[in-house]
Amino acid sequence: MTAADDLLAALSTREKIGQLNQRLYGWECVRRTPGGYELTDTLHAELERWSGLGALYGLFRADPGRDAAGRTVSRPRTGHT
């Protein structure tokens, strides 16, 4: 048996489903604080429900924060348009 086979054999069906779970947006799950970052209740609820998380999409995407601040970027930082 391979290590992957051993791992799959050890996981419950619920844990396997949790590893496939990729429906959350990162900016809904992690909040910036003065001291760094903290996990939100949204993420904790999802982890509790599915016993895991396969991926967190767009964790450090710029546009949700930029939109919240009311700013837009007309040119990328490289100066190319």
C-alpha positions as CSV (number, residue, x, y, z in Angstrom):
1,M,0.0,0.0,0.0
2,T,1.1,3.5,-0.7
3,A,1.0,6.4,1.8
4,A,-2.0,7.8,-0.2
5,D,-3.8,4.5,0.2
6,D,-3.1,4.5,3.9
7,L,-4.4,8.0,4.3
8,L,-7.6,7.3,2.4
9,A,-8.2,4.2,4.4
10,A,-7.9,6.2,7.6
11,L,-10.3,9.0,6.6
12,S,-14.0,8.7,7.2
13,T,-16.4,9.5,4.3
14,R,-17.2,12.8,6.0
15,E,-13.5,13.7,6.2
16,K,-13.0,12.7,2.5
17,I,-15.9,15.0,1.5
18,G,-14.3,17.8,3.6
19,Q,-11.1,17.5,1.6
20,L,-13.0,17.9,-1.6
21,N,-14.7,21.0,-0.3
22,Q,-13.6,24.1,-2.3
23,R,-16.6,26.4,-2.1
24,L,-15.4,29.1,0.3
25,Y,-13.9,32.4,-0.6
26,G,-10.7,33.2,1.3
27,W,-11.7,36.8,2.1
28,E,-14.8,35.5,3.9
29,C,-12.7,33.2,6.0
30,V,-9.7,35.2,7.1
31,R,-9.8,38.7,8.6
32,R,-6.9,41.1,8.9
33,T,-6.3,42.4,12.4
34,P,-3.8,44.9,13.8
35,G,-1.8,41.9,15.0
36,G,-2.0,39.8,11.9
37,Y,-4.9,37.6,10.8
38,E,-7.7,35.7,12.4
39,L,-10.1,33.0,11.2
40,T,-13.7,33.9,10.9
41,D,-16.8,32.2,12.2
42,T,-17.7,31.3,8.6
43,L,-14.5,29.2,8.3
44,H,-15.0,27.6,11.7
45,A,-18.6,26.6,10.8
46,E,-17.5,25.0,7.5
47,L,-14.7,23.1,9.2
48,E,-17.1,21.8,11.8
49,R,-19.7,20.8,9.3
50,W,-17.4,18.9,6.9
51,S,-14.4,17.9,9.2
52,G,-12.0,19.5,6.8
53,L,-11.3,21.9,3.9
54,G,-9.8,21.0,0.6
55,A,-8.9,24.5,-0.6
56,L,-9.5,28.1,0.2
57,Y,-10.0,30.2,-2.9
58,G,-8.6,33.7,-3.3
59,L,-7.2,34.1,0.2
60,F,-5.1,37.1,-0.6
61,R,-7.0,38.5,-3.6
62,A,-6.6,42.2,-3.9
63,D,-9.9,43.2,-5.4
64,P,-12.3,42.6,-2.5
65,G,-10.2,44.8,-0.2
66,R,-9.7,47.4,-2.9
67,D,-13.4,47.5,-3.6
68,A,-14.2,47.8,0.0
69,A,-11.9,50.8,0.3
70,G,-13.6,52.5,-2.7
71,R,-10.5,52.5,-4.8
72,T,-9.8,51.2,-8.3
73,V,-6.6,50.5,-10.1
74,S,-6.4,51.8,-13.7
75,R,-2.9,50.6,-14.3
76,P,-0.9,47.7,-13.0
77,R,2.2,48.4,-10.9
78,T,4.5,47.4,-13.8
79,G,3.3,50.5,-15.7
80,H,2.0,48.4,-18.6
81,T,-1.5,49.1,-19.8
